[in-house]
Amino acid sequence: MKKTFQMATLLAAMALSAPLLAKTFVYVSEADDGTIARYALNDETGALQLLGRTQTGGKVMPLALSADHQHLYAAIRSKPLQLLSWRIDRTTGDLSKMAEAPATASYPYISTDKQGRFLLGASYDGDVVHVYRLDKEGKVITPPVGSYKTGHAAHSVIVDDVGQTAYVGNLGTDRVLQLKLNEEGELSALGNGYVKTSAENGPRHSVLSPDQHYLYNVGEMGGIITQFRREPSGELVKVGETPNAVAVEFALQHGKERPAGYSDTTPRIWSADIHLTPNGRFLYVTERTSSTVTGYRVDQGSGKLTLIGSWPVEKQPRSIAITPDGHWLIASGEKSAVTGSYAIDAESGALKRVSEAPAGKDANWVTVVSY
């Protein structure tokens, strides 16, 4: 009897400590609640477990990891506009607040360079990209050291692996900007400064292939994925387009730009996020009106995309993230009460839903870190 009781006690203790043994953590910003949900992801099963929530004090949206994965950054889009930074506990996933700094603009997208020098923010409302320096402790230093006027509705900014070129999805001008990023954080035009997508496609988010040979951009309003080849200089050359995969099935009309106060009951294309698996074999995009994620196989030579399929996910999926091992895709939904995890088939790229965990109101940005 005593041995049975001891075994039961041991098993219970192990169950309670399971999150502490997790190596992968997921963070999801919950804009309307002003919180960041913290999850443990089981690397073997893909199961999500809610660990807790971190208060931010405002409408928190985009998140970004530091280059060394020791810090998490967030942009607050309600007044006062701020950039917040936390230290990540590698064992528990807990966030310890380090600092807050005033943001010069409202950013729907932030990112960092792999050299750990800068945090960049694209401002949809301000038509600008800013570059902030990071100090040795990972804190954001204000004011920004770099600034570049983008034209209407800048919606994303990413930096290449060597930290010399930045690319901006400029929704309102149907352009992807190509910019030089120097050691001081200053931005300037590379070549003529931009490449074009199809008219009224609304370039939104971009992703670079692991070998840095290609850039893919998804249009919010047209849903077209535009493939660009990168020249040695970092300049982009348009090489292909892949049409939206779900517009016909869900009878979606062409999308429209959605400023504050937008109201339209017509089902329209409303694409959001785009990501590649770490090995570069599969690419995934979200479409919010249909609440789907669509997957593509990537040709390892030409970079051309071949449709795999589309799958229902959380309602109105603004963001997805893929784990560093390429086994799991995490999806949030702006109108979903849960965050979902999906297994990525290593051969076909097909998605299979495996788990969910509670989510707060207006869950949008997803960030994953593994240790």
N, C-alpha and C positions, 0 to 999 in steps of 0.2 A: 504494500500500500504506500509506504514511504517512498519507494523507488518510483512508483507511478506518479506520485505527486511531484517529485523532483523533476521527472521528465516533462511533465505538463508545464511546470514553471519555466523550465529551460526553453521549451518550444514557444511559450508565450513571450518570453524575453527576446527570442530571436525574431519573432514576428514584429514586435514593437520596434526593434532596432533595424529592420530591413531598410528604411530610407537612409540610414547612416552608412550602409554598405554600398549604396548606389554610386556608380561612377559617372552617370550621365544625368544632367539636370536640365530642365526646360523652364524657360521664363516666358510668361505671356502678359503683356500689358493690357489692363482692363480700364479703358479710357473713362467711362462714365462713373466707375467706382473710385478712380484715382489710385488704383493698386496694381501691383505686379504679382501675379500668381506664380508660386514656385512649385515645381513638380519633380519627382524622381522618376526616371525612366528605367525600367528593367531592361538591361542590354540583351538578355536572352529571350524574353517574351514580348517586349514592347509595351508592357503594362505601365500605365501612368498612375502615379499616386500624388495627390495634392498634399504638399508639405505645409503650406501656409501662404500668407500674403504680406507684402511689404507696402506700407503706405507711402505715397509720393507727394500728397498735398495738392494735386492738380490733375488736369486732363493729360494723362501720360499716354504716349503713343509709340513713336519709334524707339527701338532699343539697339544697342551695338556692344560688341565685346571688344576688349582691348586685345592687342596683338598677342600678349602672353596669356590671355584667358584668365587673368587674375581680377579684372574689373568689368563691371557692367555699367553702361551709360544709358540714360534715357532723356528724351526731350519732353518738356511739359509745354502743352500748346494752349493752355488757359493762362490768363494773366495772374501773376507776373510770369512772363516767359522765362523758362529756366532750363539749364542742363545739369542733371544730377549724376553723381557717380557713387558706386558702391564697390566694396571689396567682397569677392565671392569666397565663401568658406568651401574649400575643396572637398571636405568630408561630408558636410551636411547640406550644402547648397544655400545656406543662409546668406543674406545680404547685409553688410555692415556699411552704413552710410559714411562716405568719406567727405564729400563736399557738394555744394551747389553753387552754380555760377549763373549770372544773368545771361540770357540768350538774346542775341541781336535781332533775331527774327523767329517766326514760327516755322518749325521744321517738321514736315511729314516723313522725313527720311534722314537718318544719320548713319555714318560709317566711320571706320578707322583704317589707317594704312597698316601694312604688315610690318613696318619698321618701328611702330609704336611712337611715332612723332606727333601725329595729328588726329583730330576728330573733325570730320566734315559734315556740314548740314546743307540740305537743299530746301529752299523755301518756296512753296507753291504760291503763297500770298505775296511774298516779297520779290519774286522774280530774281532770285539771287542765290549763289552758293557761297558759303562762308567756310573758312578753314581756321580751326582753333589749335593752338599748340598744347600738347600734353606734357606735364612736368615729369620728373623722375619717379614720382609716387603715383602717376597715372591720373592726376587731377587735371581738369580742364582749366586753361588759363584764358582769361578774357582781357581785352576785347579780341576779336579774331585778327589773325595776322594776314589772312588772305580773303579777298572778296572778288566775285565776278558776276556781273549782270548777265542774266541768262536769256532774257526774253520771257514771255508770259508762261507762268505755271511750271517752274522747275519741280520735278517730282522724285528724283533720285540722284545719288552721286556715289560712284564706286571708284576705287583706285586699283591700278594694276599691281602685280606682285612685287615689282621692283620700286614702286612708290614714285614713279615719274610722270604718270599720266592719269588724269581723272576723266570719267565719262558721266554725263548728265542726261537723264531722260527728261526732255523738255516737252511736256504734254501739249502746251498751247501753241507751239510753233511747228510741230511734226519734225523735230530735229533731235538727234543725239549729239550733244556737244562733246568735242574732244579737246581737252585742255592740258597744258603742261603744268606740272606741280613741281616747284623747285624746293631746295633745302630749307628755305625760309618760310615755306607755306604759301607762297604767292602763286596765283593762277594766271595763265595767259593762253591765248588761242594757239592750238596746234594745227598747222596748215591753215585752212580757211576757218577753222574753229568748229565745224559741225558737218554732219552727214544727214541726209533726209530719209524719212520713212514715207510710207504712203500717206496721201492727203487725208486728214481727219482721223488718222489712226490713234493719235494721242499717246506718243511714247511715254511709258511709265517706268517700270523697273527693268534693270539690265543685269546680266550675269556674264562673267568671263569663263571660258573653258579652262580646265586645270592647266593645260599646256599654254594658255594665253594666246592661242592662235585665232580664236573666234570670240565675238561678243554677240549675245542674243538679247533682244529687247522685245518686251510685250507691250502692245498698244492697249490702253484702257478702253477706248471707244470703238476701235475696229477689231480688236482681239487678234490682230496679225502679229506673229512672231517674226521679227526681222533679223536675219543673220548677217553679220558683218565679219569680214576677214581683217585681222590686224596686220598692218605692215610693220617692219622692224622699227620704224619711227614711232609707232603707236597710233598712227592715223588709221582710220577705218575705211573699208571699201565694202559697199553693199553687194552681197552675193546671192541672196535668196529671201523668199517670204513664204511663210506657212500660214494658211488661213485659219481663222477660228474654227475649232472642231465641233462646237456644240450649238452654234447659232441656228442651224437648220432644225436640229432635233427639238430645240426648245422655242422655236419661232421667235428668235430675238432680232429686233430691229437694230440698225446701226446705233452705237452709243452717242451720248452727248456729254459735254463737259458739265460737271456737277458742282457749281459754286454753292456757297452757303445759301440755304433756303430753297434749293432745287426741289421741284415737285413735278413728277411725271409718272403716271401709272403704266405707261407703255413698257412692256418687257424689252429691255435693250441690253446689248453687249456691255459688260462692265467688268473687264478683266483687271487683275490686281497684281499678283506676285509671280515670280519666276525663279526657279532654282535648278541646279544641276547636282547629280550625285557626285561625290568626291572623285570617282574614277572617270567621270565625264561620259558615261555610257547612256544615261537617261536624263531627260529634262522634263520638268513639270511646271504647269501654269494653273492659276486659279481663275475661275469665272464666277462672279458673285451673284448675278441674277439667277443662274441655274444651280448655284451651290454645288459646283463640280470642280474637280481637279482633273486635268488632262495630261497624259504622259506621252512622251516621244522617245524613240530610240535614236541615238546620235551616231552617225557614221564616223568612225574614228579617223578616217582620212579626210573626207570632204567637209565634215561637220554637218551634213544635211540631216534634216529631221524626218523621221517616219513615224506616223501615228501608231500608238499602241492601243489606247482606249481612254475612256473618261469614266469617272467614278463619282457617285454622290458623296459629299463630305458635310462638314458643319455648315449651318445656314449662313450664307453671305460670307464666304471665306476671304478675308482680306489678306491673310498671311499664312505661309507655310515655312517649314524649316526641315532640313534633312540632317540626320545624325552623322557625325564624322566617319563612322564605319559604313555608311551608306545603306544600312539595313532598315531604317525606320524613317517615315515621313510624319511630321506633326502638323496638324491643321487647326487653326482657330476659326471662329465664326462670329462676326459682329452681332448676329442675332441668334446665337446658339448659347444654350446653358451649359455646354460641355466643350472641352478640348479633346480632339481625337488623335489616336496614333494608328498608323497604317504600316503594314509590312510591305517592303519593296522586294518583289521576286527578283532574285539575282540574275536569272536568265532572261525573263521576259520583260521585266520592269513593271509588271502589273501590280496594282495596289490591293491590299486586303485589310479591312478594318479589324483591329485586334483589341483596342481598349479605348476607354474614355474616362475623363475625370471632370469634376465640376469646374465651371468657368464663370467669371463675373460678367458685368454688363459691358457691352461693346468691346469684347475681347478682340484684339487686332494683331499686334506684333508678336511674333514667335522667335525666340532665340534659344539655341541649344549649345551646351558646353559639355565636353567629356574630359575626364581625368583618368 
